[in-house]
């Protein structure tokens, strides 16, 4: 073992650390999986020079003893002659050899890990050769997940073999696999499926985080909640929640659609002729883009007076450029100074669809003109202002 006087002499621990780095990179298991023949591995040792034997005799002796063959049964030690007139000639360790893979596994303490990896690889060769190819190139990712690997492989095999109509992830029929397992292992499953599935089984326009869409599973449908504003009902109901993909046309006689964020505001929204109000639910307003018939009605949005409220307006207007806003202006904000709260995490994105007045307000909010992270929530706006705004709309034809 090297002492503080010999920091550059190679210790047995140094050799193991060097080999461990190569193991951690997966080099040795990849060669094993590829069927590459083992060639004896040699590593040179930095040891004492001739002069060190006299100057640091005790340290040199301790170093040589640390390489005693009986303490290193899994390596072969090659020696060189070293010495001179004063200390005589000595045989000192010069190089270590690892002659067999099995010796390397024992030296690193990974024999059982290697056997489990080989078993997993052999199983994949039998049932899913494309997966086996990936496993050979990424062995450490397999080793890191060896306890879950049989279920991961079974999941990939089920999806790869399935040829029926589109199903929900809940319908994936693999023992021990549920939607929580898939979500927990989404990243590695995505990688494996991208390697194993043909191109036409992958929706490359869907993000890699959207597992269901990317691999053509059915998604949970989007739902929209709306109220009819007035005395009319629809099949006897004044309020309904419907699937967005089935909301293909407006209720009969509807010419105006209001979108609001706060549920209480939604429930208390005043009666309006030929109108419905939709509970927008923040950025979920993007679900409205599935309703092309909104192009043919008056569309009015009212959200919180903060950077996110204006961002949601911008997003809705990108889908429907004719969207109007109400009560989202500087005057309303300043009239409710005593109702301001803090916006937790303002957004600073450029909002290209805002009107000049809206854009000016957004810039003032972002720059902190009114204070730090000012926010006026929709439910804090005095109710009579809503009634006035709606009355103005009735007398302001598009």
C-alpha positions as CSV (number, residue, x, y, z in Angstrom):
1,X,0.0,0.0,0.0
2,X,1.4,3.4,-0.9
3,X,2.3,5.8,1.9
4,X,2.1,9.6,2.0
5,X,5.8,9.6,0.8
6,X,4.9,7.6,-2.4
7,X,1.6,9.1,-3.7
8,X,2.3,8.0,-7.3
9,X,2.8,4.3,-6.7
10,X,0.0,2.2,-8.0
11,X,-2.0,0.5,-5.2
12,X,-4.3,-2.5,-5.6
13,X,-7.2,-0.1,-4.9
14,X,-6.1,2.0,-7.8
15,X,-6.3,-0.9,-10.2
16,X,-9.8,-1.9,-9.0
17,X,-10.9,1.7,-9.3
18,X,-9.6,1.8,-12.9
19,X,-11.3,-1.4,-13.8
20,X,-14.5,-0.2,-12.1
21,X,-14.7,2.8,-14.3
22,X,-14.6,0.6,-17.4
23,X,-17.2,-1.7,-15.8
24,X,-19.5,1.3,-15.1
25,X,-19.2,2.4,-18.7
26,X,-20.6,-1.0,-19.7
27,X,-17.5,-1.9,-21.8
28,X,-17.0,-5.4,-20.4
29,X,-20.6,-6.5,-20.5
30,X,-21.0,-5.1,-24.1
31,X,-18.1,-7.2,-25.2
32,X,-19.5,-10.2,-23.5
33,X,-22.9,-9.6,-25.1
34,X,-21.4,-9.1,-28.5
35,X,-19.5,-12.4,-28.2
36,X,-16.1,-10.7,-28.4
37,X,-13.3,-13.1,-27.4
38,X,-11.6,-12.3,-24.2
39,X,-8.0,-11.1,-24.5
40,X,-5.9,-11.1,-21.3
41,X,-6.0,-7.6,-19.9
42,X,-2.8,-6.0,-18.6
43,X,-2.3,-2.9,-16.6
44,X,1.2,-1.4,-15.9
45,X,2.1,-0.4,-12.4
46,X,3.8,2.7,-11.2
47,X,6.3,1.6,-8.6
48,X,9.5,2.6,-6.9
49,X,12.6,3.3,-8.9
50,X,16.1,2.0,-8.1
51,X,16.9,5.0,-5.9
52,X,13.7,4.6,-3.9
53,X,14.8,1.3,-2.5
54,X,17.5,3.0,-0.5
55,X,15.8,6.3,0.1
56,X,12.4,4.9,1.0
57,X,13.2,1.3,1.9
58,X,10.3,0.7,4.3
59,X,7.8,2.3,2.0
60,X,9.1,0.3,-1.0
61,X,8.9,-2.9,1.0
62,X,5.4,-2.2,2.2
63,X,4.3,-1.4,-1.4
64,X,5.8,-4.7,-2.7
65,X,4.1,-6.7,0.1
66,X,0.8,-5.0,-0.8
67,X,1.1,-6.8,-4.2
68,X,1.9,-10.3,-2.6
69,X,0.4,-12.9,-5.0
70,X,-1.5,-14.7,-2.2
71,X,-3.5,-11.5,-1.6
72,X,-4.5,-11.2,-5.3
73,X,-5.8,-14.5,-6.5
74,X,-7.7,-13.1,-9.4
75,X,-4.8,-11.4,-11.1
76,X,-1.4,-12.5,-12.4
77,X,1.5,-10.3,-11.4
78,X,4.4,-9.7,-13.7
79,X,7.7,-8.6,-12.2
80,X,10.8,-6.7,-13.3
81,X,14.3,-6.7,-12.0
82,X,15.2,-3.5,-10.0
83,X,18.2,-2.7,-7.9
84,X,21.8,-1.5,-7.7
85,X,25.1,-1.7,-5.8
86,X,23.7,-0.5,-2.5
87,X,20.3,-2.4,-2.3
88,X,21.0,-5.3,-4.5
89,X,18.8,-6.6,-7.2
90,X,15.1,-7.2,-6.4
91,X,12.0,-8.4,-8.3
92,X,9.3,-5.8,-8.0
93,X,5.7,-5.8,-9.4
94,X,5.6,-4.2,-12.8
95,X,2.3,-5.2,-14.4
96,X,-0.9,-7.0,-13.5
97,X,-2.7,-9.4,-15.8
98,X,-6.3,-10.6,-15.8
99,X,-6.3,-13.7,-17.8
100,X,-10.0,-14.6,-17.8
101,X,-13.3,-12.8,-17.7
102,X,-14.3,-14.8,-14.6
103,X,-11.3,-13.4,-12.8
104,X,-12.4,-9.9,-13.6
105,X,-15.9,-10.5,-12.4
106,X,-14.6,-11.9,-9.1
107,X,-12.1,-9.0,-8.7
108,X,-15.0,-6.5,-9.1
109,X,-17.5,-8.6,-7.1
110,X,-20.0,-8.7,-9.9
111,X,-20.2,-12.3,-10.8
112,X,-23.8,-12.7,-9.8
113,X,-24.7,-9.4,-11.6
114,X,-23.1,-10.8,-14.8
115,X,-25.1,-14.0,-14.5
116,X,-28.4,-12.2,-14.1
117,X,-27.6,-9.9,-17.1
118,X,-26.7,-13.0,-19.2
119,X,-30.1,-14.6,-18.2
120,X,-32.0,-11.4,-19.1
121,X,-30.1,-11.1,-22.4
122,X,-30.8,-14.8,-23.3
123,X,-34.5,-14.3,-22.6
124,X,-34.6,-11.3,-24.9
125,X,-32.9,-13.2,-27.7
126,X,-35.6,-15.8,-27.5
127,X,-38.6,-13.4,-27.6
128,X,-37.5,-10.0,-28.8
129,X,-34.2,-9.9,-30.7
130,X,-34.3,-6.2,-31.4
131,X,-34.5,-5.6,-27.6
132,X,-31.5,-7.9,-27.1
133,X,-29.5,-5.8,-29.5
134,X,-30.3,-2.7,-27.5
135,X,-29.4,-4.5,-24.3
136,X,-26.0,-5.4,-25.6
137,X,-25.3,-1.8,-26.4
138,X,-26.6,-0.4,-23.0
139,X,-25.9,-3.2,-20.5
140,X,-25.6,-0.9,-17.4
141,X,-29.1,0.5,-18.0
142,X,-30.3,-3.1,-17.8
143,X,-28.2,-3.9,-14.7
144,X,-29.6,-0.8,-13.0
145,X,-33.1,-2.0,-13.5
146,X,-32.6,-5.8,-13.3
147,X,-35.3,-6.3,-10.7
148,X,-37.9,-4.7,-13.0
149,X,-36.5,-5.8,-16.3
150,X,-38.7,-8.9,-16.8
151,X,-41.8,-6.7,-16.5
152,X,-40.2,-4.0,-18.8
153,X,-39.5,-6.6,-21.4
154,X,-42.9,-8.1,-21.1
155,X,-44.5,-4.7,-21.6
156,X,-42.4,-4.0,-24.7
157,X,-43.2,-7.4,-26.1
158,X,-47.0,-6.9,-25.5
159,X,-47.0,-3.5,-27.2
160,X,-44.9,-4.8,-30.0
161,X,-47.0,-7.8,-30.6
162,X,-50.4,-6.1,-30.2
163,X,-52.3,-5.6,-33.5
164,X,-55.8,-4.8,-32.4
165,X,-57.7,-1.6,-32.3
166,X,-56.4,1.3,-30.2
167,X,-56.8,0.7,-26.4
168,X,-56.1,2.7,-23.2
169,X,-53.0,2.0,-21.3
170,X,-55.2,0.5,-18.6
171,X,-56.0,-2.3,-21.0
172,X,-52.4,-3.4,-21.4
173,X,-52.6,-7.0,-20.1
174,X,-49.2,-7.8,-18.6
175,X,-48.9,-9.5,-15.1
176,X,-47.6,-7.1,-12.5
177,X,-47.8,-4.1,-14.9
178,X,-50.3,-1.2,-14.3
179,X,-50.4,2.4,-15.4
180,X,-48.4,3.5,-12.4
181,X,-45.6,1.1,-13.4
182,X,-45.6,2.5,-16.9
183,X,-45.5,6.1,-15.7
184,X,-42.7,5.4,-13.3
185,X,-40.7,3.7,-16.1
186,X,-41.9,5.9,-18.9
187,X,-38.5,7.2,-20.0
188,X,-36.8,3.8,-20.4
189,X,-40.0,2.2,-21.9
190,X,-40.1,5.1,-24.4
191,X,-36.5,4.4,-25.4
192,X,-37.0,0.6,-25.7
193,X,-40.2,1.0,-27.8
194,X,-38.5,3.5,-30.1
195,X,-35.9,0.9,-30.8
196,X,-38.3,-2.1,-31.1
197,X,-41.3,-0.7,-32.9
198,X,-41.5,0.0,-36.7
199,X,-41.7,3.7,-37.6
200,X,-45.5,3.5,-38.4
201,X,-46.2,2.5,-34.8
202,X,-44.8,5.7,-33.4
203,X,-46.3,9.1,-33.6
204,X,-43.2,11.2,-33.8
205,X,-45.1,14.5,-33.6
206,X,-46.1,13.6,-30.0
207,X,-43.5,14.5,-27.4
208,X,-41.5,11.8,-25.8
209,X,-43.1,12.6,-22.4
210,X,-46.6,11.9,-23.9
211,X,-46.3,8.2,-23.8
212,X,-49.9,7.3,-24.7
213,X,-50.1,9.5,-27.8
214,X,-46.6,8.7,-29.0
215,X,-47.3,4.9,-29.0
216,X,-50.9,5.3,-30.3
217,X,-52.8,4.4,-27.1
218,X,-56.2,6.1,-26.5
219,X,-56.0,9.2,-24.3
220,X,-58.4,10.2,-21.6
221,X,-60.9,12.4,-23.4
222,X,-61.0,16.1,-22.6
223,X,-64.3,17.3,-21.1
224,X,-65.9,20.7,-21.2
225,X,-68.4,22.1,-18.7
226,X,-70.9,24.7,-19.8
227,X,-74.1,26.4,-18.7
228,X,-76.9,27.8,-20.8
229,X,-77.5,31.4,-19.8
230,X,-81.2,32.0,-19.7
231,X,-84.4,30.1,-19.5
232,X,-83.6,27.6,-22.2
233,X,-82.4,24.1,-21.4
234,X,-80.8,21.3,-23.4
235,X,-82.7,18.0,-23.1
236,X,-84.0,19.3,-19.8
237,X,-80.5,20.3,-18.5
238,X,-79.3,23.9,-17.9
239,X,-75.7,22.7,-17.3
240,X,-73.7,19.8,-18.9
241,X,-70.3,18.4,-19.0
242,X,-69.5,16.8,-22.4
243,X,-66.6,15.3,-24.2
244,X,-64.8,17.9,-26.3
245,X,-64.5,15.6,-29.3
246,X,-68.3,15.2,-29.3
247,X,-69.1,18.9,-28.8
248,X,-69.3,19.3,-32.6
249,X,-71.8,22.1,-32.8
250,X,-73.3,24.8,-30.5
251,X,-76.5,24.2,-28.7
252,X,-79.5,25.4,-30.8
253,X,-79.8,29.2,-31.0
254,X,-76.5,30.0,-29.3
255,X,-74.6,32.9,-30.9
256,X,-72.3,34.0,-28.0
257,X,-69.9,31.9,-25.9
258,X,-68.3,33.2,-22.7
259,X,-65.2,31.6,-21.2
260,X,-64.3,32.3,-17.6
261,X,-61.8,30.8,-15.2
262,X,-63.2,30.9,-11.7
263,X,-65.9,28.2,-10.9
264,X,-68.0,30.5,-8.7
265,X,-67.9,33.2,-11.4
266,X,-69.0,30.5,-13.8
267,X,-71.9,29.5,-11.6
268,X,-73.0,33.1,-10.9
269,X,-72.6,34.3,-14.5
270,X,-75.6,36.5,-15.3
271,X,-78.3,35.4,-17.8
272,X,-77.6,36.4,-21.3
273,X,-79.7,35.9,-24.5
274,X,-78.5,33.2,-26.9
275,X,-75.4,32.5,-24.8
276,X,-73.5,29.8,-22.9
277,X,-70.6,30.1,-20.5
278,X,-67.8,27.6,-20.4
279,X,-65.6,26.9,-17.4
280,X,-62.2,27.4,-18.9
281,X,-59.9,25.9,-16.2
282,X,-56.7,27.9,-16.8
283,X,-54.5,26.7,-19.6
284,X,-57.1,24.0,-20.3
285,X,-58.7,26.5,-22.6
286,X,-56.6,24.9,-25.2
287,X,-59.2,22.2,-25.3
288,X,-61.5,24.7,-27.0
289,X,-59.3,24.5,-30.1
290,X,-61.2,21.2,-30.8
291,X,-64.4,23.2,-31.3
292,X,-64.1,24.7,-34.8
293,X,-67.7,26.0,-34.6
294,X,-66.4,28.7,-32.2
295,X,-65.2,30.4,-35.3
296,X,-68.8,31.2,-36.1
297,X,-70.0,32.6,-32.8
298,X,-69.0,35.6,-30.7
299,X,-66.3,34.4,-28.3
300,X,-65.6,36.4,-25.1
301,X,-62.9,35.6,-22.5
302,X,-62.5,36.8,-19.0
303,X,-59.7,35.6,-16.8
304,X,-57.5,36.7,-13.9
305,X,-55.7,40.0,-14.3
306,X,-52.1,38.8,-14.1
307,X,-49.5,37.6,-16.5
308,X,-50.9,34.1,-16.7
309,X,-54.4,35.4,-17.4
310,X,-53.2,37.4,-20.3
311,X,-51.1,34.4,-21.5
312,X,-54.3,32.3,-21.5
313,X,-56.1,35.0,-23.5
314,X,-53.2,35.0,-25.9
315,X,-53.4,31.2,-26.3
316,X,-57.1,31.2,-26.9
317,X,-56.8,34.0,-29.4
318,X,-54.2,32.1,-31.3
319,X,-56.8,29.4,-32.0
320,X,-59.6,31.9,-32.4
321,X,-58.3,35.4,-33.5
322,X,-61.8,37.0,-33.1
323,X,-61.8,36.3,-29.3
324,X,-62.7,39.4,-27.3
325,X,-61.8,40.1,-23.6
326,X,-63.7,41.8,-20.9
327,X,-62.6,43.4,-17.6
328,X,-58.9,42.7,-18.5
329,X,-57.6,46.3,-18.5
330,X,-55.7,48.8,-16.5
331,X,-58.7,50.6,-15.2
332,X,-60.2,47.5,-13.7
333,X,-56.9,46.6,-12.1
334,X,-56.4,50.0,-10.5
335,X,-60.0,50.1,-9.2
336,X,-59.3,47.0,-7.1
337,X,-56.0,48.0,-5.5
338,X,-57.1,46.8,-2.1
339,X,-57.9,43.3,-3.6
340,X,-54.5,42.6,-5.1
341,X,-52.6,39.5,-4.2
342,X,-49.3,38.1,-5.2
343,X,-48.8,36.0,-8.4
344,X,-46.7,33.0,-7.4
345,X,-44.7,32.5,-10.6
346,X,-45.3,35.2,-13.3
347,X,-44.7,34.3,-17.0
348,X,-42.6,36.6,-19.1
349,X,-43.3,35.1,-22.6
350,X,-44.0,37.4,-25.5
351,X,-47.8,37.5,-26.2
352,X,-48.3,38.3,-29.8
353,X,-52.1,38.5,-30.1
354,X,-52.8,41.0,-27.4
355,X,-54.4,44.3,-28.3
356,X,-52.3,47.5,-27.6
357,X,-54.2,48.1,-24.4
358,X,-53.8,44.5,-23.2
359,X,-50.1,44.5,-24.3
360,X,-49.5,47.7,-22.4
361,X,-51.0,46.2,-19.2
362,X,-49.0,43.0,-19.6
363,X,-45.8,45.0,-20.0
364,X,-46.6,46.9,-16.8
365,X,-47.2,43.7,-14.9
366,X,-44.0,42.1,-16.1
367,X,-41.9,45.2,-15.3
368,X,-43.5,45.6,-11.8
369,X,-45.0,49.0,-12.4
370,X,-47.8,48.4,-9.9
371,X,-45.5,46.4,-7.5
372,X,-44.0,43.0,-7.2
373,X,-46.0,40.2,-8.9
374,X,-49.4,42.0,-8.7
375,X,-52.5,39.8,-9.4
376,X,-56.2,40.5,-9.3
377,X,-58.2,37.3,-9.2
378,X,-61.4,37.1,-11.2
379,X,-63.6,36.5,-8.2
380,X,-62.4,39.7,-6.5
381,X,-63.8,42.0,-9.3
382,X,-67.0,43.7,-8.2
383,X,-70.0,42.0,-9.7
384,X,-71.7,45.1,-11.0
385,X,-68.7,45.7,-13.4
386,X,-69.4,42.3,-15.0
387,X,-73.0,43.3,-15.5
388,X,-72.0,46.6,-17.0
389,X,-69.5,44.9,-19.3
390,X,-72.1,42.4,-20.5
391,X,-74.6,45.2,-21.1
392,X,-72.0,47.0,-23.2
393,X,-71.4,43.9,-25.3
394,X,-75.2,43.6,-26.0
395,X,-75.1,47.1,-27.5
396,X,-71.8,46.6,-29.3
397,X,-72.5,44.4,-32.4
398,X,-69.5,42.7,-33.9
